[in-house]
Amino acid sequence: MAGFAALLAIGLVFGAQTAGPGSARVPYAIVIFGVQLLFVLAWTMAIRPPALPAVAGVCAVAALLADIAAVWPQSATILPLFYVSVGGFAAAMLAQLVRPDDRARAKDSLSSTLLIVLGVVSFASLIVLGREPLGTQTIFVCLAATGVSLIVARLTDAVLAWPRLAPQVPRGAAGVVFGAMAGTLTAAVIGSFVVGFTPTSGAIAGLVAASLGALADLAVGYAEAGRQMAGEPPTMWIARHMQGPLGGFALAAAAAYTMCVLFLT
């Protein structure tokens, strides 16, 4: 999983560096769409919402529409992604109301369905962010910090998952703390070389992105433990392990856009 997090960070960061204006953004949008499909696969298989195939299909369509909405406008704006999120969530919930068995579980799946839709759309915010004045640099700083944070946290937990945060969750506080520290240091170093950043601004942006990414990854472990304690069958192992890093990068992408627009420009 540490290697998977590294591959995600490399693909998302270097894809942003090679994206250009106009149609030159399409290759990066294709990379983002591939990550979104992985997100849909992992999260739907892990959460197993009602009408799973329909929800997965709706989320895949929402991912495609979000990427098109991020590439197509002449000026960079996040508003179309909001509309896609609302429409995708509404369509996913309607799909769960078709069959009686799914309808009985639809109310309990509101939050999980919303998380899947928001997570898959949030990756498209990286395309919009790349069109902002400091967007590409912010992607580099924040996602590199998130990738290092997840790598260090996962490797630490593989060696020393201590102190255990919960008996049912094989994660330790040391991994989360060391990961956030390593991600912040990485962002500070990158910020000293990237135009538009300083070591201080890079460290602050990296701290936020790395901490949120590590916490999202950790929260996935708690959610999986809760489902198993409730008597639900365990998730497919590859989906269970991919879910955390993908969720961490989804949250870090939204945080990177917010920091760039509100604080860095």
HUKA-V954775 format. One record per residue. N is the residue number from 1. RES is the residue in one small letter. SS is DSSP state (H for helix, E for strand, L for the rest). PHI is phi in whole degrees, -180 to 180 (NA if undefined). D_LAST is the distance of its C-alpha to the last C-alpha in Angstrom with 2 decimals. Layout:
N_RES_SS_PHI_D_LAST, N_RES_SS_PHI_D_LAST
This chain:
1_m_L_NA_33.95, 2_a_H_-65_32.21, 3_g_H_-67_32.81, 4_f_H_-64_31.58, 5_a_H_-62_28.26, 6_a_H_-65_28.03, 7_l_H_-64_28.77, 8_l_H_-62_26.13, 9_a_H_-62_23.43, 10_i_H_-64_24.72, 11_g_H_-64_24.94, 12_l_H_-72_21.51, 13_v_H_-74_19.74, 14_f_H_-71_21.95, 15_g_H_-63_21.99, 16_a_H_-67_18.25, 17_q_H_-69_18.81, 18_t_H_-93_21.62, 19_a_L_-73_20.13, 20_g_L_-123_19.91, 21_p_L_-75_19.54, 22_g_H_63_22.09, 23_s_H_-68_24.97, 24_a_H_-70_23.70, 25_r_H_-81_21.59, 26_v_H_-61_24.92, 27_p_H_-58_25.93, 28_y_H_-68_22.85, 29_a_H_-63_23.57, 30_i_H_-67_27.11, 31_v_H_-61_26.06, 32_i_H_-61_24.00, 33_f_H_-63_27.05, 34_g_H_-62_29.32, 35_v_H_-66_27.36, 36_q_H_-63_27.39, 37_l_H_-64_31.15, 38_l_H_-62_31.60, 39_f_H_-62_29.71, 40_v_H_-61_31.98, 41_l_H_-61_35.06, 42_a_H_-66_34.40, 43_w_H_-75_33.34, 44_t_H_-71_36.01, 45_m_H_-69_38.66, 46_a_H_-79_37.69, 47_i_H_-82_37.33, 48_r_L_52_39.98, 49_p_L_-71_39.18, 50_p_L_-60_41.94, 51_a_L_53_42.48, 52_l_H_-54_40.64, 53_p_H_-60_41.14, 54_a_H_-67_39.98, 55_v_H_-64_36.86, 56_a_H_-63_36.03, 57_g_H_-65_36.61, 58_v_H_-62_34.45, 59_c_H_-67_31.55, 60_a_H_-65_32.04, 61_v_H_-66_31.97, 62_a_H_-61_28.85, 63_a_H_-63_27.17, 64_l_H_-63_28.28, 65_l_H_-64_27.22, 66_a_H_-65_23.73, 67_d_H_-66_23.35, 68_i_H_-64_24.75, 69_a_H_-66_22.48, 70_a_H_-82_19.41, 71_v_H_-90_20.88, 72_w_H_-70_22.75, 73_p_L_-60_20.54, 74_q_L_-69_19.58, 75_s_L_-114_16.02, 76_a_L_-72_13.93, 77_t_L_-151_14.64, 78_i_L_-91_15.55, 79_l_H_-60_18.35, 80_p_H_-59_21.10, 81_l_H_-67_20.71, 82_f_H_-64_21.46, 83_y_H_-63_24.54, 84_v_H_-64_25.63, 85_s_H_-63_25.42, 86_v_H_-64_27.54, 87_g_H_-65_29.98, 88_g_H_-64_30.31, 89_f_H_-65_31.03, 90_a_H_-63_33.54, 91_a_H_-66_35.26, 92_a_H_-65_35.52, 93_m_H_-69_37.07, 94_l_H_-63_39.46, 95_a_H_-64_40.56, 96_q_L_-81_41.51, 97_l_L_-99_43.71, 98_v_L_-74_45.99, 99_r_L_-94_48.36, 100_p_H_-59_50.03, 101_d_H_-64_49.38, 102_d_H_-71_45.66, 103_r_H_-63_45.60, 104_a_H_-67_47.03, 105_r_H_-103_44.10, 106_a_H_-63_41.32, 107_k_H_-63_40.61, 108_d_H_-73_40.20, 109_s_H_-100_37.77, 110_l_H_-57_35.22, 111_s_H_-67_32.67, 112_s_H_-68_33.26, 113_t_H_-64_33.01, 114_l_H_-63_29.73, 115_l_H_-62_28.37, 116_i_H_-64_29.51, 117_v_H_-65_28.00, 118_l_H_-64_24.57, 119_g_H_-64_24.60, 120_v_H_-71_25.57, 121_v_H_-76_23.03, 122_s_H_-62_20.10, 123_f_L_-63_20.60, 124_a_L_-67_19.85, 125_s_H_-64_16.27, 126_l_H_-66_15.85, 127_i_H_-67_16.90, 128_v_H_-64_14.37, 129_l_H_-63_11.57, 130_g_L_-64_13.08, 131_r_L_-95_12.51, 132_e_L_-82_8.69, 133_p_L_-55_7.47, 134_l_L_-106_6.94, 135_g_H_-65_9.22, 136_t_H_-63_12.42, 137_q_H_-65_11.57, 138_t_H_-65_10.41, 139_i_H_-60_13.70, 140_f_H_-59_15.60, 141_v_H_-66_14.68, 142_c_H_-72_15.07, 143_l_H_-76_18.03, 144_a_H_-65_19.79, 145_a_H_-63_19.67, 146_t_H_-64_20.99, 147_g_H_-62_23.65, 148_v_H_-64_24.87, 149_s_H_-61_24.99, 150_l_H_-68_27.12, 151_i_H_-63_29.28, 152_v_H_-64_30.09, 153_a_H_-63_30.72, 154_r_H_-68_33.04, 155_l_H_-67_34.90, 156_t_H_-63_35.39, 157_d_H_-67_36.78, 158_a_H_-68_39.08, 159_v_H_-97_40.57, 160_l_L_-147_40.30, 161_a_L_-85_39.22, 162_w_L_-143_39.73, 163_p_L_-72_39.71, 164_r_E_-62_40.04, 165_l_E_-76_37.83, 166_a_E_-159_40.44, 167_p_L_-60_43.79, 168_q_L_-85_43.03, 169_v_E_-112_39.65, 170_p_E_-79_39.93, 171_r_E_-129_36.72, 172_g_E_-119_36.47, 173_a_H_-66_34.13, 174_a_H_-60_34.14, 175_g_H_-63_32.49, 176_v_H_-64_29.59, 177_v_H_-67_29.06, 178_f_H_-63_29.55, 179_g_H_-64_27.26, 180_a_H_-63_24.33, 181_m_H_-66_25.07, 182_a_H_-66_25.36, 183_g_H_-64_22.12, 184_t_H_-65_20.26, 185_l_H_-62_22.11, 186_t_H_-60_21.32, 187_a_H_-65_17.54, 188_a_H_-65_17.96, 189_v_H_-66_20.09, 190_i_H_-64_17.85, 191_g_H_-62_14.88, 192_s_L_-76_17.28, 193_f_L_-113_17.79, 194_v_L_-86_14.62, 195_v_L_-67_12.64, 196_g_L_94_9.18, 197_f_L_-121_10.59, 198_t_L_-122_13.33, 199_p_H_-56_16.20, 200_t_H_-70_15.13, 201_s_H_-64_11.61, 202_g_H_-65_13.34, 203_a_H_-66_16.20, 204_i_H_-65_14.45, 205_a_H_-63_12.72, 206_g_H_-67_16.08, 207_l_H_-62_18.11, 208_v_H_-64_16.74, 209_a_H_-66_17.12, 210_a_H_-66_20.41, 211_s_H_-67_21.88, 212_l_H_-65_21.26, 213_g_H_-63_22.63, 214_a_H_-67_25.63, 215_l_H_-69_26.36, 216_a_H_-64_26.30, 217_d_H_-63_28.67, 218_l_H_-67_30.84, 219_a_H_-62_30.97, 220_v_H_-62_32.39, 221_g_H_-63_35.22, 222_y_H_-65_36.03, 223_a_H_-64_36.08, 224_e_H_-66_38.44, 225_a_H_-64_40.67, 226_g_H_-64_40.84, 227_r_H_-66_41.95, 228_q_H_-68_44.61, 229_m_H_-68_45.88, 230_a_L_-80_46.21, 231_g_L_94_48.56, 232_e_L_-76_46.45, 233_p_L_-65_47.14, 234_p_L_-65_44.76, 235_t_L_-72_42.00, 236_m_L_-50_42.47, 237_w_H_-60_41.54, 238_i_H_-69_39.10, 239_a_H_-68_37.19, 240_r_H_-62_37.27, 241_h_H_-82_35.75, 242_m_H_-74_33.16, 243_q_H_-61_31.92, 244_g_H_-64_30.22, 245_p_H_-59_28.02, 246_l_H_-65_27.08, 247_g_H_-65_26.18, 248_g_H_-64_24.13, 249_f_H_-72_22.00, 250_a_H_-63_21.73, 251_l_H_-69_20.34, 252_a_H_-66_18.01, 253_a_H_-64_16.65, 254_a_H_-64_15.92, 255_a_H_-66_14.38, 256_a_H_-63_12.10, 257_y_H_-64_10.83, 258_t_H_-62_10.56, 259_m_H_-66_8.71, 260_c_H_-65_6.05, 261_v_H_-75_5.85, 262_l_H_-91_6.84, 263_f_H_-123_5.93, 264_l_H_-95_3.83, 265_t_L_-117_0.00
